Amino acid sequence: MSENFEAKKAVVEEIKQKIGASKSVVLVHYERVTAAESTDLRRKFQQAQCEYKVYKNTLVRKAFEELGVDKFHDDLNGATAFVFCPDETSGCSILAKAAKETPALQDKLVPKSAYVDGAYVDAEGVKKLAAIPSREVLIAKMLGCLQAPIANFAYVLKAIADQKS
């Protein structure tokens, strides 16, 4: 076998490992993104323990096929970047936030689809995932909701005790 073929096989294995280790993989159409914008975006992803990478579509298609996933054939066309994330929503929300903060990126970075917990998510689903707050924010909101009735009960008891004194 040729050296080139072996190199491609190694890249496919690398992609399969990254897909397997990630809770979500976001496919993003990128066009006319400058080197500075790309570097800034990579830094934002790294802060969230995500990896922004560009691979050949054919190699990613092969990796998905070897994993038994065949829904991405239509999305693996054109300039496509891949975001490998340790959770379900961070990649989507970072993309949405970057596009919102930098209007020039709105047309340059367009989510195509995602692979979340073994399921295909279309572009609309990616936008919905971006709207979900992070795990930490959701936990804080839940704890606030649980704490409110107890705090209110304590204020009422204190008010009753203050009236009797």
FIZA-654319 format. One record per residue (C-alpha): residue number from 0; residue in three letters; x negated, y negated, z negated. Coordinates in pm, 1 decimal, padded with zeros to 6 digits. Each point is the difference from the previous one (the first is absolute). Layout:
! FIZA-654319
+-----+-----+----------+----------+----------+
!   k !   r !        X !        Y !        Z !
+-----+-----+----------+----------+----------+
! NUM ! ALA !        X !        Y !        Z !
...
+-----+-----+----------+----------+----------+
END
This chain:
! FIZA-654319
+-----+-----+----------+----------+----------+
!   k !   r !        X !        Y !        Z !
+-----+-----+----------+----------+----------+
!   0 ! MET !  00000.0 !  00000.0 !  00000.0 !
!   1 ! SER ! -00111.5 ! -00351.3 !  00068.2 !
!   2 ! GLU ! -00125.5 ! -00242.6 ! -00261.2 !
!   3 ! ASN !  00279.6 ! -00242.5 !  00085.0 !
!   4 ! PHE !  00264.7 !  00267.8 ! -00058.5 !
!   5 ! GLU ! -00150.3 !  00086.8 ! -00339.6 !
!   6 ! ALA ! -00005.6 ! -00367.8 ! -00097.7 !
!   7 ! LYS !  00367.0 ! -00036.3 !  00091.7 !
!   8 ! LYS !  00086.7 !  00310.9 ! -00201.8 !
!   9 ! ALA ! -00177.2 ! -00151.6 ! -00299.8 !
!  10 ! VAL !  00197.9 ! -00324.4 !  00036.5 !
!  11 ! VAL !  00328.7 !  00194.5 !  00024.2 !
!  12 ! GLU ! -00091.1 !  00184.7 ! -00322.2 !
!  13 ! GLU ! -00082.2 ! -00332.5 ! -00167.2 !
!  14 ! ILE !  00337.9 ! -00141.6 !  00105.2 !
!  15 ! LYS !  00181.3 !  00311.0 ! -00125.1 !
!  16 ! GLN ! -00173.5 ! -00032.8 ! -00337.5 !
!  17 ! LYS !  00093.8 ! -00366.8 ! -00026.2 !
!  18 ! ILE !  00362.2 !  00073.1 !  00089.9 !
!  19 ! GLY !  00010.4 !  00280.1 ! -00255.5 !
!  20 ! ALA ! -00152.8 ! -00216.3 ! -00273.1 !
!  21 ! SER !  00234.8 ! -00293.9 !  00064.5 !
!  22 ! LYS !  00357.8 ! -00040.4 ! -00118.3 !
!  23 ! SER !  00063.3 ! -00223.7 !  00299.5 !
!  24 ! VAL ! -00158.4 ! -00077.5 !  00333.9 !
!  25 ! VAL !  00117.8 ! -00313.4 !  00178.2 !
!  26 ! LEU ! -00044.3 ! -00034.3 !  00376.1 !
!  27 ! VAL ! -00048.5 ! -00362.4 !  00104.8 !
!  28 ! HIS ! -00011.3 ! -00151.1 !  00347.5 !
!  29 ! TYR ! -00277.8 ! -00256.6 ! -00001.6 !
!  30 ! GLU ! -00082.2 ! -00233.1 !  00283.1 !
!  31 ! ARG ! -00232.2 ! -00300.6 !  00023.3 !
!  32 ! VAL ! -00102.7 !  00032.5 ! -00366.8 !
!  33 ! THR ! -00323.6 ! -00189.2 ! -00054.5 !
!  34 ! ALA ! -00294.1 !  00149.8 ! -00186.8 !
!  35 ! ALA !  00054.8 ! -00242.8 ! -00289.4 !
!  36 ! GLU !  00369.1 !  00091.1 ! -00027.0 !
!  37 ! SER ! -00085.6 !  00369.1 !  00014.6 !
!  38 ! THR ! -00265.1 ! -00034.8 ! -00271.6 !
!  39 ! ASP !  00239.8 ! -00191.6 ! -00224.2 !
!  40 ! LEU !  00267.5 !  00263.7 !  00055.3 !
!  41 ! ARG ! -00242.2 !  00282.8 ! -00078.2 !
!  42 ! ARG ! -00095.1 ! -00174.0 ! -00325.1 !
!  43 ! LYS !  00365.8 ! -00028.1 ! -00103.2 !
!  44 ! PHE !  00053.0 !  00367.7 !  00071.2 !
!  45 ! GLN ! -00313.9 !  00098.5 ! -00190.7 !
!  46 ! GLN !  00122.8 ! -00189.3 ! -00306.9 !
!  47 ! ALA !  00309.7 !  00222.1 !  00005.0 !
!  48 ! GLN ! -00210.7 !  00316.4 !  00055.3 !
!  49 ! CYS !  00131.6 !  00026.3 !  00356.5 !
!  50 ! GLU ! -00212.5 !  00057.8 !  00307.0 !
!  51 ! TYR !  00056.2 ! -00188.2 !  00326.3 !
!  52 ! LYS ! -00153.4 !  00194.7 !  00287.0 !
!  53 ! VAL !  00017.3 !  00013.9 !  00378.9 !
!  54 ! TYR ! -00016.0 !  00340.6 !  00167.8 !
!  55 ! LYS !  00069.0 !  00117.7 !  00352.1 !
!  56 ! ASN !  00368.7 !  00078.3 !  00039.4 !
!  57 ! THR ! -00072.3 !  00339.0 !  00156.1 !
!  58 ! LEU ! -00203.3 !  00108.3 ! -00302.6 !
!  59 ! VAL !  00271.8 ! -00108.7 ! -00243.8 !
!  60 ! ARG !  00262.1 !  00171.6 !  00214.5 !
!  61 ! LYS ! -00207.2 !  00319.6 ! -00014.0 !
!  62 ! ALA ! -00036.4 ! -00029.1 ! -00379.8 !
!  63 ! PHE !  00375.7 ! -00043.8 ! -00043.8 !
!  64 ! GLU !  00066.8 !  00295.3 !  00231.3 !
!  65 ! GLU ! -00235.3 !  00219.4 ! -00202.2 !
!  66 ! LEU !  00190.5 ! -00104.8 ! -00313.8 !
!  67 ! GLY !  00329.0 !  00095.8 !  00166.8 !
!  68 ! VAL !  00129.7 ! -00355.5 !  00044.6 !
!  69 ! ASP !  00126.0 ! -00092.2 !  00346.3 !
!  70 ! LYS !  00204.7 ! -00318.8 ! -00051.0 !
!  71 ! PHE ! -00281.4 ! -00245.8 !  00074.1 !
!  72 ! HIS ! -00051.2 !  00061.5 !  00373.4 !
!  73 ! ASP !  00183.3 ! -00319.2 !  00100.7 !
!  74 ! ASP ! -00177.8 ! -00213.1 ! -00261.0 !
!  75 ! LEU ! -00352.5 !  00110.9 !  00092.1 !
!  76 ! ASN ! -00031.7 ! -00227.9 !  00302.3 !
!  77 ! GLY ! -00187.8 ! -00326.0 !  00040.2 !
!  78 ! ALA ! -00222.0 ! -00164.4 ! -00258.8 !
!  79 ! THR !  00085.0 !  00178.9 ! -00324.8 !
!  80 ! ALA ! -00157.3 ! -00040.2 ! -00342.5 !
!  81 ! PHE !  00066.2 !  00236.8 ! -00288.2 !
!  82 ! VAL !  00037.3 ! -00084.9 ! -00368.3 !
!  83 ! PHE ! -00054.9 !  00291.1 ! -00239.2 !
!  84 ! CYS !  00155.2 ! -00075.2 ! -00340.4 !
!  85 ! PRO !  00003.9 !  00171.8 ! -00340.6 !
!  86 ! ASP !  00363.3 ! -00099.6 ! -00054.2 !
!  87 ! GLU !  00314.8 ! -00039.1 !  00206.0 !
!  88 ! THR !  00038.6 ! -00377.0 !  00023.4 !
!  89 ! SER ! -00331.1 ! -00185.2 ! -00036.9 !
!  90 ! GLY ! -00106.3 !  00019.4 !  00365.5 !
!  91 ! CYS !  00336.6 ! -00123.3 !  00123.8 !
!  92 ! SER !  00017.6 ! -00283.7 ! -00252.5 !
!  93 ! ILE ! -00357.7 ! -00116.4 !  00067.7 !
!  94 ! LEU !  00075.1 ! -00015.0 !  00373.6 !
!  95 ! ALA !  00321.2 ! -00194.2 ! -00058.6 !
!  96 ! LYS ! -00170.7 ! -00237.3 ! -00243.5 !
!  97 ! ALA ! -00293.2 ! -00060.1 !  00236.5 !
!  98 ! ALA !  00237.8 ! -00079.8 !  00286.1 !
!  99 ! LYS !  00198.2 ! -00232.6 ! -00225.8 !
! 100 ! GLU ! -00308.7 ! -00182.4 ! -00133.9 !
! 101 ! THR ! -00165.1 ! -00029.0 !  00341.2 !
! 102 ! PRO !  00258.0 ! -00084.4 !  00267.5 !
! 103 ! ALA ! -00256.1 !  00075.0 !  00272.8 !
! 104 ! LEU !  00005.3 !  00368.1 ! -00106.3 !
! 105 ! GLN !  00377.8 !  00040.1 !  00039.7 !
! 106 ! ASP ! -00030.8 !  00074.0 !  00370.8 !
! 107 ! LYS ! -00338.7 !  00169.3 ! -00028.8 !
! 108 ! LEU !  00086.5 !  00264.5 ! -00262.8 !
! 109 ! VAL !  00324.3 !  00184.7 !  00059.0 !
! 110 ! PRO !  00081.0 !  00316.4 ! -00197.8 !
! 111 ! LYS !  00091.0 !  00288.8 !  00230.0 !
! 112 ! SER !  00086.4 !  00274.0 ! -00247.4 !
! 113 ! ALA ! -00127.8 !  00182.3 ! -00305.4 !
! 114 ! TYR ! -00051.2 !  00346.7 ! -00138.5 !
! 115 ! VAL !  00124.0 ! -00011.2 ! -00359.6 !
! 116 ! ASP ! -00004.2 !  00309.1 ! -00221.7 !
! 117 ! GLY !  00012.0 !  00229.4 !  00301.3 !
! 118 ! ALA !  00283.6 ! -00183.8 !  00175.6 !
! 119 ! TYR !  00015.5 ! -00225.8 !  00305.6 !
! 120 ! VAL !  00108.2 ! -00360.3 ! -00067.5 !
! 121 ! ASP !  00085.6 ! -00231.1 !  00290.3 !
! 122 ! ALA ! -00088.1 ! -00370.3 !  00027.0 !
! 123 ! GLU !  00317.4 ! -00111.5 ! -00179.9 !
! 124 ! GLY ! -00076.7 !  00243.3 ! -00280.6 !
! 125 ! VAL ! -00349.5 ! -00147.1 ! -00030.0 !
! 126 ! LYS !  00153.9 ! -00347.0 ! -00044.1 !
! 127 ! LYS !  00230.0 !  00137.8 ! -00271.2 !
! 128 ! LEU ! -00293.4 !  00165.7 ! -00175.1 !
! 129 ! ALA ! -00183.3 ! -00334.4 !  00004.2 !
! 130 ! ALA !  00289.5 ! -00158.2 ! -00190.9 !
! 131 ! ILE ! -00025.9 !  00248.6 ! -00287.6 !
! 132 ! PRO ! -00200.4 ! -00139.6 ! -00293.2 !
! 133 ! SER ! -00306.5 !  00184.5 ! -00122.0 !
! 134 ! ARG !  00026.1 !  00277.7 ! -00257.0 !
! 135 ! GLU ! -00132.3 ! -00226.3 ! -00275.9 !
! 136 ! VAL !  00260.3 ! -00269.2 !  00072.3 !
! 137 ! LEU !  00281.5 !  00256.3 !  00001.8 !
! 138 ! ILE ! -00115.0 !  00142.6 ! -00334.4 !
! 139 ! ALA ! -00021.9 ! -00349.5 ! -00151.1 !
! 140 ! LYS !  00354.0 ! -00079.3 !  00117.8 !
! 141 ! MET !  00131.3 !  00326.3 ! -00140.9 !
! 142 ! LEU ! -00169.2 ! -00060.8 ! -00336.1 !
! 143 ! GLY !  00142.0 ! -00351.9 ! -00007.2 !
! 144 ! CYS !  00349.1 !  00139.3 !  00056.8 !
! 145 ! LEU ! -00049.1 !  00257.2 ! -00276.0 !
! 146 ! GLN ! -00141.2 ! -00255.6 ! -00241.9 !
! 147 ! ALA !  00270.9 ! -00266.3 !  00049.0 !
! 148 ! PRO !  00285.4 !  00175.2 ! -00189.8 !
! 149 ! ILE ! -00229.2 !  00080.3 ! -00293.2 !
! 150 ! ALA ! -00126.5 ! -00358.1 ! -00015.3 !
! 151 ! ASN !  00355.0 ! -00137.4 !  00015.7 !
! 152 ! PHE !  00108.1 !  00235.7 ! -00279.7 !
! 153 ! ALA ! -00292.4 ! -00120.3 ! -00214.1 !
! 154 ! TYR !  00099.7 ! -00366.2 !  00058.7 !
! 155 ! VAL !  00360.0 !  00074.5 ! -00105.8 !
! 156 ! LEU ! -00115.6 !  00175.0 ! -00319.0 !
! 157 ! LYS ! -00230.7 ! -00291.4 ! -00080.7 !
! 158 ! ALA !  00283.7 ! -00248.9 !  00057.7 !
! 159 ! ILE !  00228.6 !  00197.6 ! -00234.4 !
! 160 ! ALA ! -00273.5 !  00011.5 ! -00266.1 !
! 161 ! ASP ! -00063.9 ! -00373.9 !  00035.7 !
! 162 ! GLN !  00375.4 ! -00077.7 ! -00044.3 !
! 163 ! LYS !  00021.7 !  00199.5 ! -00325.0 !
! 164 ! SER ! -00298.8 ! -00180.4 ! -00152.3 !
+-----+-----+----------+----------+----------+
END
